[in-house]
């Protein structure tokens, strides 16, 4: 019975190179779909109003990713989809942060008014 030998370094490098090439030639539909979902989530979070530059960048990259996908330039489509996803996540984070800041400011204002009312009631 022969012992199984581990792959030589050259053979392993060849297998890795072939798998990398294969992944660049497969459609990037999954990456584009994930990015499309990230853009939709950001829009739902209010990014159009609260982070317009970031959501505009995400949408532009999504359009370019879709064009690259249609042109079968899967590498470019994948890269643009990943960038669009990052831009969309940034837009969503900025929108969520702006909402939290507004809620905090409103709460602080309510507390200020309440304190004034308590002080007024105590001074009578």
C-alpha positions in Angstrom: 0.0 0.0 0.0 1.4 3.4 -1.0 1.4 6.3 1.5 -0.4 9.4 0.4 2.1 12.1 -0.2 1.2 15.7 0.4 1.1 17.9 -2.7 4.3 19.5 -3.7 4.5 23.3 -3.4 4.4 23.7 -7.2 1.3 21.5 -7.5 -0.4 23.3 -4.7 0.4 26.7 -6.3 -1.0 25.5 -9.6 -4.3 24.3 -8.0 -4.7 27.7 -6.2 -4.0 29.6 -9.3 -6.5 27.6 -11.3 -9.2 28.1 -8.6 -8.5 31.8 -8.5 -8.9 32.1 -12.3 -12.1 30.1 -12.2 -13.6 32.4 -9.5 -12.8 35.4 -11.7 -14.7 33.8 -14.6 -17.9 32.9 -12.7 -20.6 35.5 -12.7 -20.6 37.8 -9.7 -24.3 37.6 -9.3 -24.2 36.8 -5.6 -21.9 39.7 -4.8 -24.1 42.1 -6.8 -27.3 40.7 -5.1 -25.7 41.3 -1.6 -24.7 44.8 -2.6 -28.2 45.5 -4.0 -29.6 44.4 -0.6 -27.2 46.6 1.3 -28.2 49.6 -0.8 -31.9 48.9 -0.2 -31.2 48.6 3.6 -29.4 51.9 3.6 -32.3 53.6 1.8 -34.8 52.1 4.3 -32.6 53.5 7.1 -33.0 57.0 5.6 -29.6 57.3 3.9 -31.1 59.3 1.0 -31.8 62.2 3.4 -29.2 61.6 6.1 -26.1 60.4 4.1 -26.8 61.5 0.5 -23.2 61.5 -0.7 -22.6 57.9 0.5 -25.8 56.5 -0.9 -25.2 58.2 -4.2 -21.8 56.7 -4.4 -23.2 53.2 -3.6 -25.9 53.5 -6.2 -23.4 54.6 -8.9 -21.1 51.7 -8.1 -24.1 49.3 -8.2 -25.1 50.6 -11.6 -21.5 50.1 -12.8 -21.4 46.6 -11.3 -24.6 45.7 -13.1 -23.1 47.0 -16.3 -19.9 45.0 -15.8 -22.0 41.9 -15.0 -23.9 42.3 -18.2 -20.7 42.8 -20.1 -19.4 39.6 -18.5 -16.5 41.5 -16.8 -17.0 39.5 -13.6 -13.9 40.7 -11.9 -14.9 44.3 -12.3 -18.5 43.5 -11.3 -17.3 41.8 -8.2 -15.0 44.7 -7.2 -17.6 47.3 -7.8 -20.2 45.3 -5.9 -18.0 45.0 -2.9 -17.3 48.8 -3.0 -21.0 49.5 -3.4 -21.7 47.3 -0.4 -19.1 49.2 1.7 -20.5 52.6 0.7 -24.1 51.4 1.5 -23.1 50.2 4.9 -21.3 53.5 5.6 -24.5 55.4 4.5 -26.7 53.2 6.7 -24.3 53.7 9.7 -24.3 57.5 9.1 -28.1 57.5 8.8 -28.5 55.5 12.0 -26.0 57.8 13.8 -27.9 60.9 12.7 -31.2 59.4 13.9 -29.6 58.5 17.3 -28.1 62.0 17.6 -31.5 63.6 16.8 -33.2 61.4 19.3 -30.6 62.3 22.0 -31.0 66.0 21.3 -34.8 65.8 21.5 -34.5 63.9 24.8 -32.0 66.5 26.2 -34.4 69.3 25.2 -37.3 67.5 26.9 -35.2 67.2 30.0 -34.3 70.8 29.9 -37.9 71.8 29.7 -38.8 69.5 32.5 -36.1 70.9 34.8 -37.4 74.4 34.1 -40.9 73.3 35.0 -39.7 71.7 38.2 -37.6 74.8 39.2 -40.6 77.0 38.5 -42.9 74.8 40.6 -40.4 74.7 43.5 -39.9 78.4 43.5 -43.5 79.2 44.1 
